[in-house]
């Protein structure tokens, strides 16, 4: 998924549509129960960290003996952090709050990657 997001095949329109769809999903799930502000901030920071981690991993040469290991770490690390955050959510409507955590994490990644990869003026 992230390979497609960072590729040239993912156009600006597609990125905009994905961001809008993510915002709609977060809004609809927040009508059931709202996510607390600390969880929102942690989720956004996780998305931002995930972006910078992917940028560093993409800069590693493919002939480097550690490239495969860092690639695995870049895939597993964000998933472990998301599961950890979701485990701290309150029990009533936990699945709705988990959707919001995943959505805010994705938005953090989307916003930073779109801003960093924009064309200079």
N, C-alpha and C positions, 0 to 999 in steps of 0.2 A: 504494500500500500504506500509506504513512504517512498519507495523507488519511483512509483508513478507520480507521486506528488512533486518530487524534485526533478522529474524529467521534463523535457520540452513538449511531450505529448499532452501534458496537463495545461490547458490554456488558461488565460486569465478569467475567461467567462466560466469555465468549469470550476475554478477555485472559488470564484464569487458565489456560484450556485451551491457549492458544498458548504461554504461558510454560512450562507443564508439558511440552508436546510438544517445545519447544526444549531443555529440560533432558534429556529422554530421548534426543534425537538426539545431544546432546553426550556423554552417558554412553555410549551405544552406540559412538560413534566413538572414545571414549577407551579402550575395551577393546582396540582394535587398536594405537593408539599415543597416548601422552599428550602434550598440548601443554605446552611449557615455560612456567613462571610468568611470565617477562617478556612473552611473547606474549599470555597471558591478560590481564594488566594493561593492555597496550596496546589490546587488543580491547575491553575494558570501557570504557576511557577514550574510545575512538573512538565507541562507542555513546552515551555520555553527552554528548560534544561534538555528536554528530549531533542529539540531542534539543534541546539549547539552540540549535543553529543553526536547526532547524525552528521553534522558538518565535519566534526573532527574525524569520525570514522571514515567518511568519504574521502578525506585527504590522505589516508594511509595508502601507500602503494600496494597494489595487489600481489606483488612478489614478496612482500614482507611476511615473515613466518607467523607473525601475530595478527595478521589481518583477519583471518577467519575467526579467531577468538574474540577480537574486538567487535566483529560483526554480530556474533552471538550475544555478547554482553549488551550491545546496543539494542538488541531485540528483547532480551529477557529483563533487563533492568527496569524499563518503564512499566512493564506488565507487573512485576513484583511490587513496585511502588503503588500502582493503581489498586492492586489487591489489598495492600496494606492500608491505604486510605479508606477503601470501601469497608474494611473490617472495623474501622472506628466510627462508622456512621450509626446513628440511632436506629433501632430495630423497626419501629413502625414506618412502613413505606420505604424500606431500605433499597428496594430495587429502583424506585423512582429517583432517589438521591444518588444511587450509583450511576444511573443514566446521566444525571447532571454533572457528576464528577468526571465521567468520561468525556462528556461534551465540552466542559470548560477546559479540560486538558487538551483536547483537540483544537479548541479555539486559540489557546496559547501558542500551540505549534503553528497553526495556520497564520495567525497575525504576524508573528515574528518572521516566519519564512517568506511571506508575501512582502513584507516591508524590506527585508534584507535583500531579496532578489529583484527588487523593482529596478526599472531602468533609470539611470541618472538623467537629470535634466540638462 
